[in-house]
Amino acid sequence: NAGVTQTPKFRILKIGQSMTLQCAQDMNHNYMYWYRQDPGMGLKLIYYSVGAGITDKGEVPNGYNVSRSTTEDFPLRLELAAPSQTSVYFCASNGRVGANEKLFFGSGTQLSVL
Amino acid sequence: GENVEQHPSTLSVQEGDSAVIKCTYSDSASNYFPWYKQELGKRPQLIIDIRSNVGEKKDQRIAVTLNKTAKHFSLHITETQPEDSAVYFCAVDYGGATNKLIFGTGTLLAVQP
């Protein structure tokens, strides 16, 4: 298993541009998450999904959108990039409906908005 | 609301000493409390977790204790080694069956040789 795969690893955006961060997992996990980590700070939950077709807001959803059309993929969309969205973005997944399991993290996407 | 407070934000210890990091949470319905370690430039990795039906769990040099009444839990690292130097995050599940994990703000642990 490749685990959780995120692309791209690095990206520089100009203010107002849009982009999609890709996330895919091959572990047949129902639950997927997007976190952002600002420099020297903790992980903030942006959006999460408990299964295909179901998404919900986390702690800091403003400026982002997600979709979950398949179990494997959970892309994160930035519509109008702002400097405040400069951060490292981690996608994560875990499994087993109704039970808690450890999070498997992707390697992260470092995004700079200038 | 969904809140996880973590202290201290930085911790410096001598090699061989013990380190303790504490987290408090607000939802008495939470029942899963993991700890993650993040080395510089790497992704977070689970090091230990505890569920609400136990008060303590140990794995070699690391242990976690949980006080559900007071709504706090702690990470204990004994006989610290330089390779323990990293940022440690606690997390709490908020949202019942949705398994939504909210993280603390992190503790930078520096183990001095």
Interface residues (C-beta under 8 A of the other chain):
Chain A: Y31 Y33 Y35 M41 G42 L43 K44 L45 Y48 V50 D56 G58 E59 F90 N94 V97 G98 N100 E101 K102 L103 F105 G106 S107 G108
Chain B: E2 Q6 N31 Y32 P34 Y36 R43 P44 Q45 L46 D49 R51 F89 D93 A97 T98 N99 K100 L101 I102 F103 G104 T105 G106
